[in-house]
Amino acid sequence: MALVGREGRRRVVLSVDLAARKLGLRPGTPVAKAQALYPDLVLMDADPEGDRLGLEKLALWFQHRIAPIVAVNAPDGLVLDTTGADHLHGGELPMLKDMVHRMAGAGFCARAVVADTWGAAHALARYGRLAI
């Protein structure tokens, strides 16, 4: 499955699921090319407002269960300040594994890291190879 939207005048793939990624489809691919290469690909229009609302709900869920300080990191992420809360969940690593497991159980593919600064956490979660 792929989410599609507009970049200027072109319709392009904005996001792909794991199965499409394994086939080699990447964000930025023109929709016509994606359809030609993968005729069985399911395409859905992106819904940025729905995504934003969903992230806000997810942030509240994490705020009530994991850490008191949670912020949306648009377009598709959350930042949690777990200072003083990780010990309540068995430590940093068990807490991360539990969060990723809960997200997977809800149908999400999540990456999580612990770092000393927001910038480091952001970079590692989005681009690092060792995120959980």
Rosetta blueprint (number, residue, H / E / L):
1 M L
2 A E
3 L E
4 V E
5 G E
6 R E
7 E E
8 G L
9 R L
10 R E
11 R E
12 V E
13 V E
14 L E
15 S E
16 V E
17 D L
18 L H
19 A H
20 A H
21 R H
22 K H
23 L H
24 G L
25 L L
26 R L
27 P L
28 G L
29 T L
30 P E
31 V H
32 A H
33 K H
34 A H
35 Q H
36 A H
37 L H
38 Y L
39 P L
40 D L
41 L L
42 V L
43 L E
44 M E
45 D E
46 A L
47 D L
48 P H
49 E H
50 G H
51 D H
52 R H
53 L H
54 G H
55 L H
56 E H
57 K H
58 L H
59 A H
60 L H
61 W H
62 F H
63 Q H
64 H H
65 R H
66 I L
67 A L
68 P L
69 I E
70 V E
71 A E
72 V E
73 N E
74 A L
75 P L
76 D L
77 G E
78 L E
79 V E
80 L E
81 D E
82 T L
83 T L
84 G L
85 A L
86 D H
87 H H
88 L H
89 H H
90 G L
91 G L
92 E H
93 L H
94 P H
95 M H
96 L H
97 K H
98 D H
99 M H
100 V H
101 H H
102 R H
103 M H
104 A H
105 G H
106 A L
107 G L
108 F L
109 C L
110 A L
111 R L
112 A L
113 V L
114 V L
115 A L
116 D L
117 T L
118 W H
119 G H
120 A H
121 A H
122 H H
123 A H
124 L H
125 A H
126 R H
127 Y H
128 G L
129 R L
130 L L
131 A L
132 I L
